[in-house]
Amino acid sequence: MSLLQEYKRGLKSVAVEEFLDLVLYRPLAFLLVRAIYRTPVTPNQLTLLSMLFGIIGGAFFAAGTPGAFGAGAVFFFLYNVVDCSDGQLARLKNSGTHLGRILDGVADYVTAVAAYAGIGLGYATPSDTPLALWALTAAAGFSNATQSGLLDFYRNRYLEATGVRRSAGGDEQRAFRAEYDELRRQRGRAVEKLLVGAYVLYCGIQRRVTGGEHSGERAWNADPEGYVRANRVMMRCWTLLGPTTQWSLLIVCGLLNRMDIYLWGITGVGNVLAVVLTIAQRWTNARLAVQGG
C-alpha cells in the first residue's frame, strides 16, 4: 500500500473533511501516526494529549500578554494536529471504539472551555468593558458549540448515506442508548456511564436543534444515493463551520493579538452562515422528500 493510499485510509471521507484538515493538519497528523504506529501508544492516549495541549493553550491565553497569546496559538496548533491523529490511528489499526469517539468529543469540549475561559480572563477581564467582552466571549463559545454540533449532525448523516457510518440520529444513537442501559445495570464503571449518557443526551439535543430532520429522514430513507448527490455541495459548505476552521481563525488571531476579530468572526459571520445553511439544508431535504414520495 502506498503512503497516499494509507493516508486516505486514515480519513473519514474526503467529502466531509474540512479543507485545512486535508491540506495541513491531517498530513502532519499522518506523519505523527506513522512515527508511533508500531509503539504501544493508543488513540485514547493521543486524545488525552490533544486535550492537554488545548488546556495549556487556554492557560496561556489567560495570561493576557501578546507573547502569551502567541504561545497559546502554538499550543492550539499542536492540539489540532494531535486531535486529527487519534482518529487516523484508530482507523488504520481498526481499533476505534464507541468510548473512544465519546472521549474525543469530551476532549474537544474541554478544550473549547479552556479556550474561552482563557480568552475571557486574558482579553475580556483586563479591558475597559469587561462585562460586555465576557458576554461576547460567552456568545462566541455558545456559537462555536452550536456550529460544530450542526456540522457533526449533517456529517454523520452524509456518512451514513455513503455507508461509512451509522447516523448518530438513527441506528447509532439507539446503539449508544442500548449500551448506556446495559452499563446502568452494572456496578462500577462510573466514568463510562457518565460519558455514554452524556453522548446520548448530546445526540438528542442535536436532533432538537435541527428540528428533528423529519423531511431529511424521509428523503434519506427513500433514496440514500439521491441524498448524497443532492448534498455534496451542502456538505462542503457545512465544513466551513467546522472546528478546524474555527481553531485556525483562533490561531491566526492569537498570533496577531486580535481576539476581537476571532470573537466577532464566530458570533457574526459564523452564525449568519449557520442560519443560511440551515435554511438551504431544509429546502434541500424538503425537495428530496417530495421527489421520494
Backbone bond lengths (Angstrom), bond angles and torsions (degrees), N, CA, C in turn:
res aa  C-N    CA-C-N  psi(-1)  N-CA   C-N-CA  omega(-1)  CA-C   N-CA-C  phi
1 M - - - 1.462 - - 1.531 109.72 -
2 S 1.335 117.44 130.44 1.454 121.32 -179.78 1.526 110.37 -72.84
3 L 1.344 115.75 164.19 1.456 119.78 178.54 1.531 110.91 -61.66
4 L 1.348 116.82 -38.92 1.460 120.22 179.85 1.523 110.63 -64.01
5 Q 1.325 117.29 -43.19 1.465 120.75 178.51 1.525 110.83 -63.70
6 E 1.334 115.91 -40.85 1.457 119.88 179.52 1.525 110.46 -65.67
7 Y 1.339 115.77 -39.80 1.469 120.43 177.99 1.524 110.37 -62.05
8 K 1.328 117.40 -46.32 1.460 120.65 -179.58 1.518 111.37 -64.25
9 R 1.342 117.38 -33.24 1.464 120.24 179.46 1.518 111.36 -67.14
10 G 1.332 116.66 -23.15 1.454 120.20 178.96 1.516 113.94 -84.79
11 L 1.340 117.01 -3.61 1.464 120.86 179.36 1.516 110.61 -89.96
12 K 1.353 116.54 155.52 1.464 120.28 172.67 1.527 108.49 -64.14
13 S 1.320 114.47 -60.64 1.458 124.15 178.77 1.526 105.50 -173.18
14 V 1.329 117.02 132.74 1.463 119.74 -177.51 1.523 110.92 -56.35
15 A 1.332 117.01 -33.82 1.464 121.32 -175.83 1.528 112.94 -64.36
16 V 1.333 118.02 -25.33 1.465 120.41 -175.98 1.525 112.68 -109.42
17 E 1.322 117.29 1.18 1.456 120.39 -179.86 1.527 110.37 -81.37
18 E 1.308 116.04 144.03 1.461 120.51 174.35 1.529 109.66 -71.53
19 F 1.325 115.95 148.44 1.467 121.01 -174.69 1.529 111.73 -57.69
20 L 1.333 117.17 -46.99 1.458 120.18 -178.23 1.521 112.01 -67.52
21 D 1.329 117.33 -27.77 1.462 119.85 173.32 1.529 110.08 -63.47
22 L 1.333 115.62 -46.15 1.462 120.27 -176.22 1.520 112.79 -64.95
23 V 1.333 117.11 -39.17 1.462 119.70 -172.11 1.527 113.45 -97.97
24 L 1.331 118.08 -14.30 1.469 119.46 -175.20 1.523 113.39 -132.15
25 Y 1.323 117.04 -66.64 1.459 119.22 -168.73 1.525 113.27 -70.94
26 R 1.325 118.22 -44.09 1.462 119.08 -177.52 1.531 112.78 -70.45
27 P 1.343 119.45 -36.87 1.466 117.17 173.09 1.532 112.44 -59.86
28 L 1.341 117.82 -41.55 1.457 120.19 177.02 1.531 110.69 -66.27
29 A 1.330 116.37 -40.19 1.461 120.14 177.88 1.523 110.97 -63.53
30 F 1.334 116.47 -36.21 1.460 120.54 179.38 1.534 110.49 -63.60
31 L 1.328 117.22 -38.90 1.470 120.17 176.55 1.527 110.58 -62.03
32 L 1.338 116.34 -40.25 1.464 120.38 176.86 1.522 110.52 -63.95
33 V 1.323 116.41 -44.69 1.464 120.50 -179.68 1.521 110.73 -61.77
34 R 1.328 117.01 -42.71 1.469 120.78 177.99 1.529 110.89 -60.16
35 A 1.340 116.25 -36.86 1.461 119.97 -177.10 1.529 112.31 -71.28
36 I 1.329 117.58 -30.53 1.469 120.34 -175.05 1.517 112.62 -108.87
37 Y 1.356 117.07 2.59 1.468 120.15 -171.47 1.528 112.31 -53.88
38 R 1.304 117.51 -41.59 1.475 120.78 -175.61 1.525 112.86 -93.75
39 T 1.316 116.85 12.74 1.466 120.97 177.27 1.534 109.16 -98.43
40 P 1.339 117.42 170.47 1.484 119.61 178.24 1.527 113.92 -74.82
41 V 1.327 118.70 -0.47 1.456 120.65 -177.70 1.528 110.22 -60.16
42 T 1.329 116.58 133.16 1.465 121.89 -177.07 1.534 110.62 -106.05
43 P 1.329 117.32 160.26 1.470 119.77 175.10 1.524 112.86 -56.51
44 N 1.332 117.61 -39.25 1.468 119.57 -179.64 1.527 111.73 -64.93
45 Q 1.327 116.94 -33.97 1.461 119.51 177.27 1.531 110.67 -67.22
46 L 1.323 116.40 -37.87 1.465 119.85 175.57 1.527 110.48 -64.46
47 T 1.332 116.72 -39.02 1.465 120.50 177.78 1.527 110.48 -59.74
48 L 1.332 116.42 -45.61 1.462 120.22 179.90 1.528 111.15 -66.17
49 L 1.343 117.26 -35.74 1.459 120.26 177.17 1.527 110.73 -65.08
50 S 1.338 116.62 -42.47 1.466 119.32 178.47 1.522 110.41 -61.84
51 M 1.334 116.73 -40.71 1.462 120.34 178.94 1.529 110.46 -63.07
52 L 1.329 117.42 -38.81 1.461 121.36 178.26 1.525 110.45 -62.07
53 F 1.346 116.72 -43.40 1.462 119.76 177.44 1.527 110.74 -60.75
54 G 1.343 116.75 -41.01 1.458 120.25 179.36 1.512 112.17 -63.76
55 I 1.333 117.21 -41.57 1.468 121.16 179.18 1.524 110.44 -65.17
56 I 1.332 116.84 -42.34 1.469 119.98 178.21 1.527 110.09 -63.38
57 G 1.349 116.25 -41.16 1.458 119.60 177.16 1.514 111.83 -59.50
58 G 1.333 116.88 -43.64 1.458 120.91 177.62 1.523 111.87 -62.62
59 A 1.346 116.77 -37.83 1.465 120.49 179.04 1.527 110.79 -64.65
60 F 1.327 116.89 -39.21 1.466 119.42 176.26 1.533 110.68 -64.36
61 F 1.326 116.88 -42.17 1.468 118.99 178.01 1.532 110.87 -57.31
62 A 1.325 115.68 -37.47 1.463 120.30 -177.32 1.523 112.26 -63.89
63 A 1.348 117.37 -23.62 1.463 120.35 179.50 1.527 111.16 -67.01
64 G 1.335 116.57 -31.59 1.455 120.56 170.20 1.514 117.60 80.83
65 T 1.325 119.43 6.32 1.466 120.89 177.98 1.526 109.67 -97.07
66 P 1.333 118.08 157.39 1.472 119.37 178.14 1.523 112.51 -55.60
67 G 1.343 116.99 -41.59 1.455 119.72 178.59 1.518 112.26 -63.95
68 A 1.340 116.13 -38.91 1.463 120.35 179.77 1.523 111.45 -68.06
69 F 1.338 117.05 -38.96 1.461 119.59 176.69 1.530 110.19 -62.88
70 G 1.333 116.96 -38.78 1.459 120.38 177.49 1.517 111.62 -64.90
71 A 1.348 116.81 -42.74 1.465 120.49 178.47 1.525 110.32 -64.85
72 G 1.336 116.45 -40.22 1.460 119.68 177.36 1.514 111.61 -60.85
73 A 1.336 116.18 -39.23 1.468 120.68 178.09 1.523 111.00 -61.24
74 V 1.339 116.95 -40.36 1.465 120.80 178.73 1.525 110.44 -62.39
75 F 1.330 116.89 -42.89 1.470 119.77 -179.49 1.532 110.99 -68.50
76 F 1.327 117.81 -32.21 1.457 118.55 176.24 1.525 110.94 -72.14
77 F 1.310 117.50 -29.28 1.457 119.82 172.67 1.538 109.50 -64.17
78 L 1.335 117.01 -45.93 1.458 120.74 177.90 1.527 110.85 -62.50
79 Y 1.336 115.87 -40.17 1.464 120.03 176.65 1.524 110.76 -56.38
80 N 1.326 116.85 -46.70 1.462 121.02 -177.54 1.522 111.57 -62.26
81 V 1.331 116.53 -42.33 1.465 120.21 -179.58 1.526 110.61 -64.16
82 V 1.323 116.66 -49.63 1.470 120.10 -177.66 1.523 110.60 -68.64
83 D 1.336 117.27 -33.97 1.463 120.75 177.58 1.529 111.11 -62.52
84 C 1.326 116.78 -32.01 1.467 120.17 176.12 1.525 112.16 -74.92
85 S 1.324 116.33 -25.83 1.465 119.49 -172.18 1.525 113.79 -77.59
86 D 1.344 118.09 -29.00 1.465 118.61 -175.77 1.526 111.53 -64.32
87 G 1.341 116.50 -44.24 1.458 119.56 178.57 1.519 112.53 -67.43
88 Q 1.334 116.15 -37.53 1.465 119.13 177.96 1.517 110.76 -62.21
89 L 1.325 116.58 -45.04 1.465 120.26 179.79 1.527 110.81 -63.17
90 A 1.331 116.29 -41.46 1.467 120.12 179.99 1.526 111.19 -63.78
91 R 1.345 117.15 -41.69 1.465 119.39 -179.36 1.522 111.62 -70.02
92 L 1.335 117.54 -39.67 1.470 120.04 -179.13 1.527 111.77 -69.22
93 K 1.329 116.81 -31.84 1.464 120.80 178.97 1.523 112.96 -95.68
94 N 1.347 116.50 -0.36 1.468 120.91 -175.94 1.527 111.02 52.21
95 S 1.332 115.53 43.51 1.462 120.10 -175.47 1.527 112.42 -118.28
96 G 1.334 116.66 16.74 1.458 119.48 -179.96 1.517 112.05 -69.21
97 T 1.319 116.50 144.94 1.466 122.28 178.49 1.524 109.66 -134.09
98 H 1.334 115.44 161.77 1.463 120.09 174.68 1.523 110.43 -57.60
99 L 1.341 115.83 -45.40 1.459 119.96 -177.42 1.519 110.53 -64.17
100 G 1.335 116.86 -35.74 1.455 120.17 178.61 1.515 112.11 -63.29
101 R 1.327 116.42 -41.98 1.466 120.23 177.81 1.521 110.81 -63.99
102 I 1.321 116.28 -40.38 1.458 119.57 179.82 1.522 110.29 -66.91
103 L 1.346 116.44 -43.14 1.460 120.50 178.92 1.521 110.85 -60.39
104 D 1.320 117.20 -37.80 1.459 121.60 177.49 1.527 110.24 -61.86
105 G 1.332 116.69 -42.97 1.460 120.21 177.58 1.514 112.22 -65.06
106 V 1.343 116.91 -40.10 1.466 120.65 178.18 1.526 110.18 -62.75
107 A 1.335 116.36 -42.64 1.468 120.30 179.05 1.522 110.77 -61.04
108 D 1.324 116.44 -39.70 1.468 119.98 178.74 1.530 111.06 -62.03
109 Y 1.330 116.38 -42.78 1.462 119.32 -178.06 1.524 111.82 -72.66
110 V 1.336 117.74 -36.63 1.461 120.17 175.57 1.526 110.07 -62.23
111 T 1.328 115.77 -42.25 1.466 120.37 178.37 1.521 111.14 -62.90
112 A 1.334 116.52 -41.45 1.462 120.18 179.06 1.529 110.78 -62.60
113 V 1.327 117.10 -42.89 1.469 120.82 177.77 1.524 109.99 -61.19
114 A 1.339 116.61 -43.82 1.464 120.69 179.13 1.522 110.90 -61.53
115 A 1.337 116.39 -41.67 1.460 120.52 -179.00 1.520 111.57 -63.47
116 Y 1.332 116.77 -49.16 1.457 119.45 -175.49 1.522 112.22 -75.14
117 A 1.327 117.37 -31.54 1.464 119.25 173.82 1.526 109.46 -65.39
118 G 1.340 116.39 -41.35 1.454 120.40 178.76 1.520 111.88 -64.27
119 I 1.344 116.50 -42.79 1.463 120.12 178.17 1.529 110.23 -62.49
120 G 1.334 115.97 -42.60 1.463 119.39 179.65 1.518 112.01 -61.37
121 L 1.338 116.19 -45.50 1.467 120.07 -177.55 1.523 112.35 -72.12
122 G 1.338 115.96 -38.44 1.452 118.76 -174.09 1.516 114.85 -91.65
123 Y 1.330 116.83 -23.75 1.468 120.42 -177.15 1.529 112.14 -111.69
124 A 1.330 117.53 -47.36 1.463 120.32 -175.31 1.528 112.33 -76.71
125 T 1.326 116.95 -48.84 1.467 120.74 -173.90 1.534 113.36 -58.65
126 P 1.345 119.31 -45.02 1.479 118.20 -178.01 1.530 113.99 -76.04
127 S 1.321 119.17 -3.60 1.459 121.86 -174.49 1.523 111.25 -77.62
128 D 1.326 115.37 173.51 1.469 120.76 176.71 1.525 112.32 -76.64
129 T 1.337 116.76 -18.80 1.479 121.61 -179.94 1.529 109.30 -128.02
130 P 1.327 117.88 66.57 1.469 120.47 -173.78 1.528 114.04 -61.02
131 L 1.349 118.07 -39.77 1.468 119.46 -177.74 1.530 110.99 -65.08
132 A 1.322 116.57 -42.48 1.462 120.05 180.00 1.518 111.15 -64.80
133 L 1.327 117.26 -41.60 1.464 119.80 -178.25 1.529 111.49 -75.47
134 W 1.334 117.92 -31.14 1.465 119.22 172.66 1.535 110.15 -64.59
135 A 1.342 116.36 -39.69 1.469 119.95 177.34 1.525 110.32 -63.06
136 L 1.330 116.67 -42.16 1.468 120.42 177.92 1.524 110.54 -64.48
137 T 1.335 116.96 -40.13 1.465 120.73 178.53 1.524 111.12 -63.18
138 A 1.341 116.15 -43.94 1.463 120.47 178.43 1.523 110.61 -63.73
139 A 1.334 117.12 -40.68 1.464 120.87 178.33 1.517 110.92 -63.51
140 A 1.334 116.48 -39.44 1.464 120.05 178.03 1.524 110.79 -65.86
141 G 1.338 117.20 -39.71 1.458 120.19 178.00 1.517 112.02 -63.42
142 F 1.339 116.13 -43.89 1.467 119.99 177.68 1.519 110.49 -64.27
143 S 1.324 116.60 -40.53 1.464 121.04 179.28 1.526 110.55 -64.34
144 N 1.317 116.36 -41.57 1.465 121.39 177.57 1.522 110.91 -56.45
145 A 1.343 115.56 -49.54 1.460 119.93 -178.33 1.527 111.53 -64.40
146 T 1.339 116.71 -41.65 1.462 120.27 -179.00 1.518 111.61 -66.05
147 Q 1.316 116.77 -45.91 1.462 120.92 -179.21 1.530 111.08 -64.23
148 S 1.328 117.28 -42.70 1.464 120.55 178.27 1.523 111.09 -65.31
149 G 1.342 116.49 -36.93 1.463 120.01 178.28 1.516 112.32 -66.08
150 L 1.332 117.12 -38.56 1.467 120.54 176.81 1.523 110.86 -63.19
151 L 1.338 116.30 -46.55 1.467 118.82 177.67 1.518 110.88 -60.47
152 D 1.326 117.36 -43.10 1.462 121.53 -178.58 1.530 110.78 -59.77
153 F 1.331 116.78 -42.39 1.461 120.88 -179.17 1.531 110.87 -63.30
154 Y 1.323 116.65 -51.91 1.465 119.77 -175.63 1.524 111.57 -72.84
155 R 1.319 117.91 -29.01 1.461 120.60 174.20 1.526 110.56 -64.90
156 N 1.334 117.03 -46.06 1.461 120.41 178.88 1.525 111.63 -62.47
157 R 1.339 115.93 -39.86 1.463 119.54 179.10 1.527 110.40 -64.76
158 Y 1.322 117.39 -41.09 1.456 121.37 179.21 1.528 110.31 -66.58
159 L 1.325 117.45 -41.52 1.460 120.78 178.45 1.524 111.19 -65.35
160 E 1.327 116.35 -34.11 1.467 119.39 175.94 1.526 110.39 -64.57
161 A 1.329 115.76 -42.80 1.458 119.40 -178.77 1.525 112.11 -65.41
162 T 1.333 116.71 -29.88 1.465 120.05 178.50 1.524 112.38 -88.39
163 G 1.332 116.96 -1.60 1.455 120.82 177.75 1.506 114.51 83.90
164 V 1.350 117.56 8.56 1.458 120.47 -177.95 1.522 111.42 -82.03
165 R 1.339 116.64 -35.54 1.458 120.14 -175.50 1.512 109.80 -151.02
166 R 1.321 115.62 148.23 1.459 120.08 170.31 1.516 108.73 -75.24
167 S 1.322 115.66 143.64 1.459 119.92 -174.49 1.516 111.75 -72.33
168 A 1.356 114.19 141.30 1.462 119.16 174.20 1.515 111.24 -64.26
169 G 1.322 116.69 -17.44 1.452 118.91 -179.81 1.514 112.86 -92.26
170 G 1.335 118.66 -5.14 1.453 120.97 -176.05 1.511 111.96 -127.22
171 D 1.366 115.25 -113.95 1.451 119.45 -175.31 1.524 112.71 -58.85
172 E 1.315 117.29 -39.95 1.454 119.62 -177.23 1.519 111.15 -64.68
173 Q 1.324 117.51 -41.04 1.460 118.98 178.67 1.522 110.46 -62.30
174 R 1.330 116.81 -40.23 1.463 119.25 177.69 1.522 111.03 -65.05
175 A 1.349 116.51 -35.53 1.460 120.04 178.14 1.527 110.98 -65.27
176 F 1.319 116.34 -42.00 1.464 119.87 177.60 1.524 110.73 -66.49
177 R 1.343 116.92 -38.72 1.459 120.32 177.77 1.523 110.46 -62.18
178 A 1.334 116.70 -43.07 1.463 120.34 178.41 1.529 110.73 -64.08
179 E 1.340 115.87 -40.22 1.465 119.64 178.33 1.523 110.86 -64.32
180 Y 1.340 116.09 -39.68 1.462 120.06 179.40 1.533 110.73 -65.92
181 D 1.330 116.51 -42.68 1.462 119.93 178.78 1.528 111.01 -62.09
182 E 1.337 115.87 -37.64 1.459 119.78 178.51 1.524 110.51 -67.94
183 L 1.325 117.46 -40.94 1.466 120.78 178.75 1.525 111.21 -62.87
184 R 1.334 116.62 -37.21 1.466 119.91 -178.57 1.516 111.97 -64.49
185 R 1.328 116.55 -25.51 1.465 119.78 179.47 1.523 112.33 -81.55
186 Q 1.325 116.58 -7.13 1.453 120.80 -177.93 1.522 110.84 -103.41
187 R 1.313 115.51 154.23 1.453 120.37 176.06 1.533 109.23 -84.08
188 G 1.323 115.01 150.65 1.453 119.76 178.00 1.522 112.13 72.21
189 R 1.338 115.63 -155.15 1.464 123.58 179.75 1.527 111.24 53.16
190 A 1.334 115.43 41.96 1.461 120.74 -174.89 1.524 112.07 -62.84
191 V 1.338 117.21 -38.99 1.464 120.02 -178.25 1.531 110.36 -65.03
192 E 1.333 116.45 -43.46 1.466 119.66 178.42 1.526 111.10 -63.16
193 K 1.312 117.01 -41.65 1.463 120.51 178.38 1.527 110.26 -60.01
194 L 1.333 116.01 -43.75 1.465 120.44 -178.75 1.530 110.54 -63.91
195 L 1.328 117.38 -45.57 1.457 121.20 -175.92 1.524 111.81 -68.22
196 V 1.341 116.36 -46.61 1.465 119.71 -178.89 1.525 110.24 -66.98
197 G 1.335 117.05 -41.44 1.461 120.26 178.14 1.518 111.78 -62.03
198 A 1.341 116.59 -40.21 1.460 120.66 178.60 1.522 110.88 -64.91
199 Y 1.330 117.15 -36.53 1.469 120.15 -179.49 1.529 110.85 -69.53
200 V 1.308 116.89 -40.20 1.461 120.19 176.92 1.527 109.88 -60.40
201 L 1.335 116.80 -42.65 1.460 121.06 177.26 1.525 110.76 -62.81
202 Y 1.333 116.50 -41.47 1.468 121.63 179.50 1.526 111.07 -60.95
203 C 1.324 116.88 -43.34 1.468 120.57 178.97 1.526 111.02 -61.39
204 G 1.338 116.22 -40.58 1.458 119.32 178.49 1.516 112.19 -64.27
205 I 1.352 116.77 -40.05 1.463 120.55 177.81 1.522 110.26 -64.18
206 Q 1.344 116.85 -40.99 1.465 120.99 177.14 1.516 111.32 -54.24
207 R 1.323 116.34 -46.66 1.459 120.21 -176.32 1.525 111.12 -67.45
208 R 1.341 117.35 -34.68 1.465 119.26 177.57 1.522 110.88 -69.74
209 V 1.345 117.24 -39.85 1.464 120.58 179.58 1.518 111.27 -63.68
210 T 1.338 116.66 -36.54 1.462 120.58 -179.33 1.523 112.12 -87.56
211 G 1.322 117.46 8.27 1.461 120.56 177.34 1.508 113.92 75.12
212 G 1.335 116.95 19.28 1.457 120.11 178.97 1.508 113.66 81.46
213 E 1.342 117.28 -15.67 1.457 121.78 177.19 1.538 112.16 53.97
214 H 1.342 116.62 43.04 1.466 119.14 -177.89 1.525 111.62 -61.17
215 S 1.326 116.32 -46.31 1.464 118.07 179.63 1.518 110.44 -67.63
216 G 1.342 116.34 -35.68 1.461 119.17 177.49 1.517 111.87 -64.51
217 E 1.332 117.40 -37.99 1.463 121.05 176.95 1.520 110.53 -60.74
218 R 1.350 116.88 -46.22 1.458 119.66 -179.04 1.521 111.35 -64.45
219 A 1.336 115.85 -41.10 1.462 119.72 -179.41 1.517 110.94 -64.81
220 W 1.333 116.86 -44.13 1.457 119.25 -178.34 1.529 111.10 -66.87
221 N 1.324 116.63 -45.22 1.462 119.83 -178.86 1.518 111.69 -62.98
222 A 1.334 117.48 -34.31 1.458 120.62 -178.25 1.524 111.48 -73.89
223 D 1.336 117.60 -38.74 1.459 119.87 -173.34 1.531 110.02 -158.95
224 P 1.354 118.17 84.09 1.461 119.91 179.54 1.530 113.20 -57.64
225 E 1.336 117.35 -39.00 1.462 119.83 179.82 1.532 110.73 -65.36
226 G 1.321 116.41 -39.13 1.459 120.18 176.56 1.516 111.26 -64.63
227 Y 1.328 116.36 -36.53 1.458 120.82 177.72 1.520 109.83 -60.79
228 V 1.328 116.93 -43.29 1.468 120.81 179.99 1.524 110.64 -64.12
229 R 1.338 116.88 -46.62 1.470 120.02 -178.73 1.525 111.46 -60.27
230 A 1.328 115.71 -42.35 1.464 120.01 -175.90 1.525 112.70 -75.22
231 N 1.340 116.53 -18.78 1.465 119.20 -173.11 1.523 114.36 -112.35
232 R 1.328 117.71 9.29 1.475 118.55 179.24 1.526 111.09 -59.16
233 V 1.321 116.46 -49.58 1.463 119.95 -179.63 1.524 110.64 -67.77
234 M 1.340 117.19 -41.02 1.457 120.34 178.36 1.527 110.94 -59.85
235 M 1.330 116.83 -41.29 1.456 120.26 -179.15 1.519 110.73 -63.27
236 R 1.333 116.24 -42.23 1.465 119.72 178.31 1.529 110.23 -63.51
237 C 1.325 117.84 -37.87 1.467 121.21 178.39 1.525 111.05 -67.51
238 W 1.341 117.36 -40.41 1.465 120.02 179.38 1.524 111.30 -60.31
239 T 1.339 117.93 -33.13 1.465 119.40 -178.33 1.524 112.62 -65.04
240 L 1.342 117.20 -16.71 1.465 119.67 177.12 1.529 111.60 -66.48
241 L 1.343 116.49 -18.33 1.464 121.05 178.40 1.522 112.21 -96.07
242 G 1.320 117.00 7.44 1.456 120.63 -172.57 1.517 113.96 -71.85
243 P 1.322 116.59 162.08 1.467 121.10 -178.73 1.521 113.59 -61.28
244 T 1.337 117.35 -33.78 1.461 118.66 179.08 1.522 111.05 -63.28
245 T 1.341 117.10 -42.91 1.461 120.51 176.64 1.520 110.50 -61.76
246 Q 1.332 116.52 -42.61 1.464 120.86 -179.66 1.523 111.63 -64.94
247 W 1.347 116.20 -47.02 1.468 119.38 -178.93 1.519 111.62 -68.24
248 S 1.325 117.61 -32.76 1.466 119.89 178.25 1.527 110.56 -65.56
249 L 1.345 116.23 -39.40 1.460 119.73 174.88 1.517 110.23 -62.78
250 L 1.340 116.41 -40.41 1.465 120.50 178.00 1.525 110.78 -62.19
251 I 1.322 117.16 -42.44 1.464 121.65 -179.54 1.529 110.35 -60.94
252 V 1.328 116.26 -48.15 1.467 120.35 -179.81 1.528 110.52 -62.49
253 C 1.328 116.99 -45.40 1.460 120.49 -178.85 1.529 111.51 -67.08
254 G 1.341 116.85 -33.66 1.455 119.74 176.09 1.516 111.57 -65.51
255 L 1.321 116.62 -42.29 1.467 120.44 178.13 1.527 111.31 -64.96
256 L 1.338 115.94 -33.44 1.468 120.57 -179.74 1.527 112.81 -88.62
257 N 1.339 116.59 -4.35 1.471 121.71 -176.12 1.526 111.05 57.85
258 R 1.344 115.91 45.18 1.473 121.51 -179.14 1.532 109.38 -130.15
259 M 1.313 116.32 67.38 1.457 120.57 179.08 1.520 112.07 -65.65
260 D 1.330 116.94 -23.06 1.456 119.24 178.25 1.533 110.82 -62.48
261 I 1.335 116.38 -39.58 1.466 119.75 178.67 1.520 110.38 -63.13
262 Y 1.329 116.15 -41.77 1.466 119.64 179.69 1.524 111.68 -62.92
263 L 1.324 116.84 -49.72 1.465 120.26 -175.78 1.522 111.85 -63.25
264 W 1.342 116.85 -43.93 1.459 119.12 179.25 1.525 111.43 -71.75
265 G 1.314 117.14 -30.20 1.462 119.57 177.56 1.524 111.95 -64.48
266 I 1.348 116.46 -42.78 1.463 120.83 -179.80 1.528 111.16 -70.21
267 T 1.335 116.79 -46.52 1.467 119.25 -175.93 1.530 112.46 -77.74
268 G 1.323 117.25 -29.61 1.458 120.48 -178.42 1.518 112.71 -91.91
269 V 1.312 116.10 -76.98 1.465 121.43 -176.75 1.529 111.16 -60.10
270 G 1.331 116.71 -44.78 1.464 120.20 -177.61 1.516 112.86 -60.67
271 N 1.333 117.07 -45.40 1.464 119.86 -178.22 1.522 112.64 -71.03
272 V 1.326 117.15 -36.07 1.470 119.51 176.03 1.534 109.57 -62.31
273 L 1.319 116.03 -44.88 1.466 119.52 178.64 1.529 110.99 -62.85
274 A 1.341 117.12 -39.17 1.468 120.74 179.65 1.529 110.88 -62.37
275 V 1.327 117.03 -42.11 1.469 120.88 179.51 1.528 110.23 -65.60
276 V 1.331 117.19 -45.59 1.466 121.09 -179.71 1.530 110.50 -61.09
277 L 1.334 116.93 -44.34 1.468 120.39 -178.58 1.528 111.36 -68.49
278 T 1.328 117.30 -35.83 1.467 120.03 178.10 1.526 110.54 -63.33
279 I 1.323 117.17 -43.24 1.461 121.20 178.16 1.527 110.26 -63.88
280 A 1.328 116.20 -45.80 1.462 120.62 179.84 1.525 111.37 -63.47
281 Q 1.348 117.18 -38.85 1.462 120.60 -179.84 1.525 111.13 -66.22
282 R 1.295 117.35 -41.55 1.469 120.01 -179.24 1.528 110.46 -69.01
283 W 1.337 117.05 -34.86 1.463 119.39 175.81 1.521 109.86 -65.78
284 T 1.332 117.35 -41.83 1.462 121.61 178.48 1.516 110.97 -63.18
285 N 1.337 116.77 -44.35 1.467 120.43 179.52 1.531 111.79 -64.32
286 A 1.341 116.08 -42.05 1.467 119.64 179.50 1.530 111.02 -62.94
287 R 1.331 116.37 -40.20 1.464 120.11 179.56 1.528 110.48 -65.95
288 L 1.330 117.30 -40.86 1.464 120.19 178.75 1.526 111.20 -67.48
289 A 1.344 116.10 -37.28 1.461 119.50 -179.83 1.529 110.63 -63.50
290 V 1.340 116.23 -40.35 1.469 120.20 177.79 1.518 110.43 -65.06
291 Q 1.321 117.08 -43.93 1.476 120.74 -179.91 1.522 110.92 -64.44
292 G 1.366 115.56 -34.29 1.473 118.58 -178.68 1.511 113.53 -80.68
293 G 1.324 115.84 -5.12 1.460 119.62 178.09 1.505 112.95 80.39
